[in-house]
């Protein structure tokens, strides 16, 4: 069981900067990005168990992420953000030594197999590390979002992406002699709750104890050449609310700068497919060739990941991964959608078959469709907020 009063959803570093009226800067340190392999297959296998499967998966996630998160804080780092079954950690004033110690310890602590649904499932972790200057930003204006970015982050992400399961890809020279000691800084040492409410964070804490399998639209947006990031993020968050979605995160990595928005969790509306399509179409209309988008629809795990000191509400599953890959393969200005979404919106939008992609880990090629313009006889842009109950949606 998670302790709702102790969990922190925003890094202490960001909270402290906000309290000091600092909204951007750089810090010298290292980045560790670790990704757990095996969760997607486990998630897909537990779908058939419905509620029991979601609860079993949630327990496994908590057990593994708790070990990983405490390892980071024990080595004087902090969790910057989560992205599905991966996370990014920052180690201030570190040349890579503490990040590497953490990565090795995480690799030792993560089990090779987990037991679920009467059988063993293979698990593993792979990591990427780099050190140097790290850019941080607090974006928007109440609600806020935040971003850690720069070449150091991208190098660590690229290393993690290219690494095989069990590997630690190090992109920097590590020298423990020149590595200064930084006092341990656990999140609960900072009074955060009042400031956290200023950041975009719907009241989803009631769902922490209720992990689910839900049908959702996963929307990934890659962006470039944005001159006014504050206005851009205000637009992203405000439009996600207007169309009935949940802005989940902004992140930087090997796929560039990415925004993830969910339609269907933690609260669902009717017609999440059309809502997510309208949202993507609106964003493209605003930013044209500065964005590219990938969207899929299907069953995923929705719930809290992390530990009692640092966590995040998100969705995990094969459909989420495919949406991210669609985004990274699309041309700038394009919106790629899954086949089931294309069929659902065919009467409202012009849809073009784009082809099929052979993706890593997939036996069959995945077809994708390109969303073009709205048909002149298309439906309304916005919908009334008619909420769908949890049991109706899952069964």
C-alpha positions as CSV (number, residue, x, y, z in Angstrom):
1,X,0.0,0.0,0.0
2,X,1.3,3.5,-0.8
3,X,1.3,6.3,1.7
4,X,-0.4,9.2,0.0
5,X,0.9,11.7,2.4
6,X,4.5,10.8,1.9
7,X,4.6,10.4,-1.9
8,X,6.2,13.2,-3.8
9,X,5.3,13.7,-7.5
10,X,7.7,16.6,-8.2
11,X,11.5,16.5,-7.6
12,X,12.6,18.4,-4.5
13,X,15.1,20.2,-6.7
14,X,12.3,21.8,-8.7
15,X,10.3,22.6,-5.7
16,X,13.2,24.4,-4.1
17,X,14.0,26.3,-7.3
18,X,10.3,27.4,-7.5
19,X,10.4,28.6,-3.9
20,X,13.5,30.6,-4.7
21,X,11.8,32.2,-7.7
22,X,14.3,30.5,-10.0
23,X,12.7,29.2,-13.2
24,X,15.6,28.0,-15.4
25,X,19.3,27.3,-15.2
26,X,22.0,24.7,-15.5
27,X,23.7,22.3,-13.1
28,X,26.8,20.3,-13.3
29,X,26.2,16.6,-12.7
30,X,25.4,13.2,-14.2
31,X,22.4,11.6,-15.7
32,X,21.3,8.0,-15.2
33,X,18.5,6.6,-17.3
34,X,17.4,3.1,-16.5
35,X,14.8,1.0,-18.3
36,X,13.3,-2.3,-17.1
37,X,12.8,-4.9,-19.8
38,X,10.1,-7.5,-19.5
39,X,7.2,-5.4,-18.1
40,X,5.4,-5.0,-21.4
41,X,5.2,-8.8,-22.0
42,X,4.2,-9.2,-18.4
43,X,1.5,-6.6,-18.7
44,X,0.1,-8.1,-21.9
45,X,0.0,-11.5,-20.2
46,X,-1.9,-10.3,-17.1
47,X,-4.7,-8.6,-19.1
48,X,-6.8,-11.7,-19.0
49,X,-6.9,-11.6,-15.2
50,X,-8.5,-8.1,-15.2
51,X,-8.6,-6.5,-11.7
52,X,-6.5,-9.2,-10.1
53,X,-3.9,-9.0,-12.9
54,X,-3.7,-5.2,-12.5
55,X,-3.2,-5.5,-8.8
56,X,-0.6,-8.2,-9.2
57,X,1.3,-6.1,-11.7
58,X,1.1,-3.0,-9.4
59,X,2.7,-5.0,-6.5
60,X,5.5,-6.2,-8.8
61,X,6.1,-2.6,-10.0
62,X,6.2,-1.2,-6.5
63,X,8.7,-3.9,-5.3
64,X,11.1,-3.2,-8.2
65,X,10.8,0.6,-8.4
66,X,11.2,0.9,-4.6
67,X,14.6,-0.8,-4.8
68,X,15.6,1.4,-7.8
69,X,14.5,4.7,-6.3
70,X,16.0,4.1,-2.9
71,X,19.3,3.2,-4.6
72,X,19.3,6.6,-6.4
73,X,18.7,8.6,-3.2
74,X,21.2,6.5,-1.2
75,X,23.8,7.7,-3.7
76,X,22.7,11.4,-3.3
77,X,20.7,11.6,-6.5
78,X,17.1,12.3,-7.2
79,X,14.4,11.1,-9.7
80,X,13.8,13.7,-12.3
81,X,10.9,11.9,-14.0
82,X,9.4,8.6,-15.0
83,X,8.6,7.4,-18.5
84,X,6.6,4.2,-18.4
85,X,8.8,1.5,-16.9
86,X,11.9,3.8,-17.1
87,X,13.2,6.7,-15.1
88,X,15.7,9.5,-15.3
89,X,17.9,10.3,-12.3
90,X,20.1,13.4,-11.7
91,X,23.2,13.3,-9.5
92,X,24.3,16.9,-8.8
93,X,28.1,17.6,-8.8
94,X,28.8,14.1,-10.0
95,X,31.2,13.1,-12.8
96,X,29.4,9.8,-13.3
97,X,30.8,7.9,-10.3
98,X,27.6,8.0,-8.2
99,X,25.4,7.4,-11.2
100,X,27.5,4.3,-12.1
101,X,27.4,3.0,-8.5
102,X,23.7,3.4,-8.6
103,X,23.4,1.6,-11.9
104,X,25.4,-1.3,-10.7
105,X,23.5,-1.6,-7.5
106,X,20.2,-1.5,-9.4
107,X,21.4,-4.2,-11.7
108,X,22.2,-6.4,-8.7
109,X,18.9,-5.7,-7.0
110,X,16.5,-6.3,-9.9
111,X,15.5,-10.0,-10.1
112,X,16.2,-11.9,-13.3
113,X,12.6,-13.3,-13.0
114,X,9.4,-12.5,-11.4
115,X,6.6,-15.0,-10.6
116,X,3.1,-14.0,-11.8
117,X,0.0,-15.9,-12.9
118,X,1.5,-19.2,-12.1
119,X,4.8,-18.9,-14.1
120,X,8.1,-17.0,-14.3
121,X,8.6,-13.9,-16.4
122,X,12.1,-12.7,-17.4
123,X,13.1,-9.3,-16.1
124,X,16.2,-7.1,-16.6
125,X,17.4,-3.6,-16.6
126,X,19.6,-1.6,-19.0
127,X,21.1,1.9,-18.3
128,X,22.8,4.8,-19.9
129,X,25.0,7.4,-18.1
130,X,26.6,10.7,-19.0
131,X,27.9,13.7,-17.1
132,X,28.2,17.4,-17.9
133,X,25.9,20.4,-17.9
134,X,22.2,19.7,-17.4
135,X,19.6,22.3,-18.3
136,X,16.5,22.6,-16.2
137,X,13.4,24.6,-16.7
138,X,10.1,25.3,-14.9
139,X,7.6,26.0,-17.7
140,X,4.2,27.7,-18.0
141,X,2.5,29.7,-15.3
142,X,0.3,28.0,-12.7
143,X,-0.1,25.2,-13.7
144,X,3.6,24.6,-14.1
145,X,5.5,21.8,-15.7
146,X,9.3,21.1,-15.7
147,X,12.0,19.7,-17.9
148,X,15.5,18.4,-17.6
149,X,17.3,18.5,-21.0
150,X,20.5,19.1,-22.9
151,X,23.2,17.0,-24.6
152,X,24.1,15.2,-21.3
153,X,20.5,13.9,-21.1
154,X,20.4,12.9,-24.7
155,X,23.7,11.0,-24.5
156,X,22.5,9.0,-21.5
157,X,19.2,8.3,-23.3
158,X,21.0,7.2,-26.4
159,X,23.2,4.9,-24.4
160,X,20.3,3.3,-22.6
161,X,18.4,2.8,-25.9
162,X,21.4,1.1,-27.6
163,X,22.4,-1.0,-24.6
164,X,21.4,-4.7,-24.3
165,X,19.5,-5.9,-21.2
166,X,22.0,-6.1,-18.3
167,X,24.4,-3.5,-19.8
168,X,25.4,-0.1,-18.4
169,X,26.4,2.3,-21.2
170,X,28.8,5.0,-19.9
171,X,29.5,8.0,-22.1
172,X,31.8,9.9,-19.7
173,X,35.2,9.5,-17.9
174,X,34.6,8.5,-14.3
175,X,37.0,9.5,-11.6
176,X,35.9,8.8,-8.0
177,X,38.8,10.9,-6.6
178,X,37.3,14.1,-8.0
179,X,33.7,13.2,-7.0
180,X,32.6,15.5,-4.1
181,X,30.3,14.3,-1.4
182,X,26.8,15.7,-1.5
183,X,24.6,15.3,1.6
184,X,21.8,12.8,1.2
185,X,18.5,14.6,0.3
186,X,15.3,12.5,0.5
187,X,12.2,14.1,-0.9
188,X,10.3,14.3,2.4
189,X,12.9,16.6,3.9
190,X,11.3,19.4,1.9
191,X,7.7,20.7,2.6
192,X,6.3,20.2,-0.9
193,X,2.6,19.6,-0.9
194,X,1.5,23.2,-1.2
195,X,4.0,23.9,-4.0
196,X,3.1,20.6,-5.8
197,X,-0.5,21.8,-6.2
198,X,0.9,24.7,-8.4
199,X,2.2,22.1,-10.9
200,X,-0.2,20.4,-13.3
201,X,-1.3,17.4,-11.3
202,X,-5.0,16.5,-11.3
203,X,-6.3,14.9,-8.1
204,X,-5.5,11.4,-9.2
205,X,-4.2,10.3,-5.8
206,X,-7.6,8.5,-5.1
207,X,-6.6,6.1,-7.9
208,X,-3.2,5.2,-6.4
209,X,-4.7,2.2,-4.5
210,X,-6.7,1.1,-7.5
211,X,-4.5,0.0,-10.4
212,X,-6.5,-1.0,-13.5
213,X,-6.4,-2.2,-17.1
214,X,-8.1,0.5,-19.1
215,X,-8.7,1.3,-22.8
216,X,-6.9,4.6,-23.5
217,X,-5.6,6.7,-26.3
218,X,-1.8,7.3,-25.9
219,X,-0.7,10.6,-27.6
220,X,3.0,11.3,-28.0
221,X,4.0,14.7,-29.4
222,X,7.6,15.4,-30.4
223,X,8.4,19.1,-30.9
224,X,11.2,21.3,-32.1
225,X,12.1,25.0,-32.7
226,X,9.6,26.3,-30.1
227,X,10.5,29.9,-29.3
228,X,8.2,30.5,-26.3
229,X,8.2,27.4,-24.3
230,X,6.0,28.9,-21.5
231,X,3.2,29.7,-24.0
232,X,3.7,26.4,-25.7
233,X,3.3,24.4,-22.5
234,X,0.3,26.5,-21.4
235,X,-1.3,25.7,-24.7
236,X,-0.5,22.0,-24.4
237,X,-1.9,21.7,-20.9
238,X,-5.0,23.9,-21.5
239,X,-5.9,22.1,-24.7
240,X,-5.5,18.7,-23.1
241,X,-8.0,19.7,-20.4
242,X,-10.4,21.2,-23.0
243,X,-10.4,18.0,-25.0
244,X,-10.8,15.7,-22.0
245,X,-7.2,14.4,-21.7
246,X,-4.6,14.1,-19.0
247,X,-1.2,15.8,-19.6
248,X,1.2,13.2,-18.2
249,X,4.7,14.5,-18.8
250,X,7.2,16.5,-20.8
251,X,10.5,14.7,-21.3
252,X,13.8,14.8,-23.2
253,X,15.7,11.8,-24.5
254,X,16.9,9.9,-27.5
255,X,13.6,10.7,-29.3
256,X,14.1,14.4,-28.6
257,X,11.7,16.5,-26.7
258,X,8.4,14.6,-26.1
259,X,5.0,15.3,-24.5
260,X,2.8,12.5,-23.4
261,X,-1.0,13.0,-23.0
262,X,-3.5,10.3,-22.0
263,X,-7.2,10.1,-22.9
264,X,-9.0,7.5,-20.8
265,X,-7.1,7.6,-17.6
266,X,-7.2,8.4,-14.7
267,X,-10.7,9.7,-15.6
268,X,-12.4,8.6,-18.8
269,X,-14.8,10.4,-21.1
270,X,-17.0,8.9,-23.8
271,X,-15.3,8.7,-27.2
272,X,-11.7,9.0,-26.1
273,X,-10.6,8.1,-29.6
274,X,-12.2,11.1,-31.2
275,X,-11.2,13.4,-28.3
276,X,-7.5,12.4,-28.7
277,X,-7.7,12.8,-32.5
278,X,-9.3,16.3,-32.2
279,X,-6.6,17.2,-29.7
280,X,-3.8,16.1,-32.0
281,X,-5.4,17.9,-35.0
282,X,-5.7,21.1,-33.0
283,X,-2.0,21.0,-31.9
284,X,-0.9,20.3,-35.5
285,X,-3.0,23.3,-36.6
286,X,-1.2,25.5,-34.1
287,X,2.3,24.3,-34.6
288,X,2.4,22.6,-38.1
289,X,5.9,21.3,-39.0
290,X,7.2,22.0,-35.5
291,X,5.5,18.9,-34.2
292,X,4.9,15.2,-35.1
293,X,2.5,12.9,-33.3
294,X,1.8,9.2,-32.8
295,X,-1.4,7.9,-31.3
296,X,-2.7,4.4,-30.5
297,X,-5.8,3.1,-28.7
298,X,-6.1,-0.1,-26.6
299,X,-5.8,-1.7,-23.3
300,X,-3.0,-0.7,-20.9
301,X,-2.0,-0.8,-17.3
302,X,-3.0,2.5,-15.6
303,X,-1.8,3.2,-12.1
304,X,0.9,4.5,-9.8
305,X,4.5,3.5,-10.2
306,X,7.3,4.3,-7.8
307,X,7.7,4.1,-4.1
308,X,6.5,5.9,-1.0
309,X,9.1,8.7,-1.4
310,X,8.8,9.4,-5.2
311,X,6.2,8.3,-7.8
312,X,4.2,9.0,-10.8
313,X,0.8,8.1,-12.3
314,X,1.1,6.7,-15.8
315,X,0.1,4.0,-18.2
316,X,2.2,1.0,-19.4
317,X,1.7,-1.4,-22.2
318,X,2.4,-2.4,-25.8
319,X,0.0,0.2,-27.2
320,X,1.9,3.0,-25.4
321,X,5.2,1.8,-26.8
322,X,3.8,1.6,-30.3
323,X,2.5,5.2,-30.1
324,X,5.9,6.4,-29.1
325,X,7.5,4.6,-32.1
326,X,4.9,6.0,-34.4
327,X,5.8,9.5,-33.3
328,X,9.5,9.0,-33.8
329,X,9.0,7.6,-37.3
330,X,6.5,10.2,-38.5
331,X,7.5,13.2,-40.6
332,X,7.4,16.6,-39.1
333,X,3.8,17.9,-39.3
334,X,2.3,14.4,-39.6
335,X,0.0,12.5,-37.2
336,X,0.3,8.7,-37.3
337,X,-2.5,6.7,-35.9
338,X,-3.3,3.0,-35.3
339,X,-5.6,1.0,-37.6
340,X,-8.5,0.8,-35.1
341,X,-8.4,4.6,-34.7
342,X,-8.4,5.1,-38.4
343,X,-11.6,3.1,-38.7
344,X,-13.2,5.0,-35.9
345,X,-12.6,8.5,-37.3
346,X,-12.9,7.7,-41.0
347,X,-16.2,9.6,-41.3
348,X,-14.8,12.7,-39.8
349,X,-11.2,12.9,-41.2
350,X,-9.4,12.1,-44.3
351,X,-7.2,9.0,-43.5
352,X,-4.3,7.8,-45.7
353,X,-2.8,4.3,-45.3
354,X,0.9,4.9,-44.6
355,X,2.2,1.4,-44.7
356,X,3.4,-0.9,-42.0
357,X,6.4,-0.9,-39.6
358,X,8.5,-3.8,-38.5
359,X,9.2,-2.9,-34.9
360,X,11.7,-4.5,-32.6
361,X,10.1,-7.2,-30.5
362,X,7.2,-7.6,-32.9
363,X,6.7,-10.7,-35.1
364,X,4.2,-9.0,-37.4
365,X,4.5,-5.6,-39.0
366,X,2.3,-2.9,-37.5
367,X,0.1,-0.9,-39.9
368,X,-0.2,2.8,-39.5
369,X,-2.4,5.5,-41.0
370,X,-1.8,9.2,-41.5
371,X,-4.4,11.6,-40.3
372,X,-5.0,14.3,-42.9
373,X,-7.7,17.0,-42.8
374,X,-11.1,17.1,-41.2
375,X,-13.9,16.3,-43.6
376,X,-16.2,19.2,-44.2
377,X,-19.1,17.3,-42.8
378,X,-17.0,16.3,-39.8
379,X,-18.3,16.3,-36.2
380,X,-18.0,18.8,-33.4
381,X,-14.6,19.8,-32.1
382,X,-15.6,19.5,-28.4
383,X,-17.7,17.1,-26.5
384,X,-19.7,17.3,-23.3
385,X,-18.0,15.7,-20.3
386,X,-19.9,12.5,-19.9
387,X,-17.8,10.3,-17.6
388,X,-17.6,6.5,-17.9
389,X,-17.4,4.5,-14.7
390,X,-14.4,2.3,-14.0
391,X,-16.2,-1.1,-14.1
392,X,-18.1,-0.2,-17.3
393,X,-14.9,0.6,-19.1
394,X,-12.9,-2.5,-18.1
395,X,-15.5,-5.2,-18.5
